[in-house]
Amino acid sequence: MELICTLTSPYARRVRVLAHELGIKDQLKIQVVKPRESSDFLWTINPMGKVPTLRLDDGSSIYDSLTICDYLIATFSPEWGIKQQISYWDYRTRLSMLNEMSDAGTQARRLKNQDPPQQNAASFQFDKIHRGLTHIEDTWITLESDLSMTSIGLGCTFDWFLNRFPEIKWTVSYPGITSWFNEFKLRESMENSQIPS
Ligand SMILES: N[C@@H](CCC(=O)N[C@@H](CS)C(=O)NCC(=O)O)C(=O)O
């Protein structure tokens, strides 16, 4: 199977980290594309033209990172998922919020880069991210011990924020997440999937 992705996408990175953690990294061939410049190819396998997209050996495609992760867990390590289903809806809600936070970051970046920069609209998106991180800092008490899709998602999303918006002092505002992340980023799966500078 083949993962069509960019190496900078926080959505694709969570799939790469999960594959490493499940011990199936070598079964996942990585094909790097530029979504906006590979549209003919990408549109054929994913009408939305987004990465990550997983191509199975039978030629079918699975997309949206969370669906790809669900597929990998169900196919290669169903027991890994069962542990998380103790509070299944809480788990899904956390993943949805992480997705929304990454989406807000993408929007904020686009708005800031417009000419002239759309500062108010960008601030609206940054506020969403800050509310999400404050919520995580205040309520995710399982952070330290947990290896799950939510911790993988948070690790990839937080690192992407650190990389893309270095002018924001994330580590000062979110000391709990930061101290958790400083441990989490040392995992082999995280070190092997670092965002290229
Ligand atoms: N909800 C999707 C989001 C994927 C996404 O937005 N990927 C970006 C790259 S980080 C992309 O493909 N953008 C191209 C586009 O929007 O056309 C997922 O979780 O996979």
The ligand as an SDF file (V2000), in Angstrom:
LIG
                    3D

 20 19  0  0  0  0  0  0  0  0999 V2000
   -9.4860   16.3350    6.8060 N   0  0  0  0  0  0  0  0  0  0  0  0
   -8.3750   16.0060    5.9530 C   0  0  0  0  0  0  0  0  0  0  0  0
   -7.5450   17.2670    5.7270 C   0  0  0  0  0  0  0  0  0  0  0  0
   -6.4040   17.0420    4.7430 C   0  0  0  0  0  0  0  0  0  0  0  0
   -5.8270   18.3560    4.2220 C   0  0  0  0  0  0  0  0  0  0  0  0
   -6.4420   19.4290    4.3310 O   0  0  0  0  0  0  0  0  0  0  0  0
   -4.6490   18.2640    3.6100 N   0  0  0  0  0  0  0  0  0  0  0  0
   -4.0350   19.4260    2.9810 C   0  0  0  0  0  0  0  0  0  0  0  0
   -2.5170   19.3550    3.1490 C   0  0  0  0  0  0  0  0  0  0  0  0
   -2.0330   19.5960    4.8160 S   0  0  0  0  0  0  0  0  0  0  0  0
   -4.3310   19.4050    1.4940 C   0  0  0  0  0  0  0  0  0  0  0  0
   -4.3210   18.3540    0.8880 O   0  0  0  0  0  0  0  0  0  0  0  0
   -4.6110   20.5730    0.9030 N   0  0  0  0  0  0  0  0  0  0  0  0
   -4.8730   20.6990   -0.5040 C   0  0  0  0  0  0  0  0  0  0  0  0
   -6.2170   21.3050   -0.7600 C   0  0  0  0  0  0  0  0  0  0  0  0
   -6.8440   21.8320    0.1790 O   0  0  0  0  0  0  0  0  0  0  0  0
   -6.6450   21.2780   -1.9110 O   0  0  0  0  0  0  0  0  0  0  0  0
   -7.5590   14.8850    6.5950 C   0  0  0  0  0  0  0  0  0  0  0  0
   -7.6340   14.7320    7.8300 O   0  0  0  0  0  0  0  0  0  0  0  0
   -6.8820   14.1380    5.8720 O   0  0  0  0  0  0  0  0  0  0  0  0
  1  2  1  0
  2  3  1  0
  2 18  1  0
  3  4  1  0
  4  5  1  0
  5  6  2  0
  5  7  1  0
  7  8  1  0
  8  9  1  0
  8 11  1  0
  9 10  1  0
 11 12  2  0
 11 13  1  0
 13 14  1  0
 14 15  1  0
 15 16  2  0
 15 17  1  0
 18 19  2  0
 18 20  1  0
M  END
$$$$
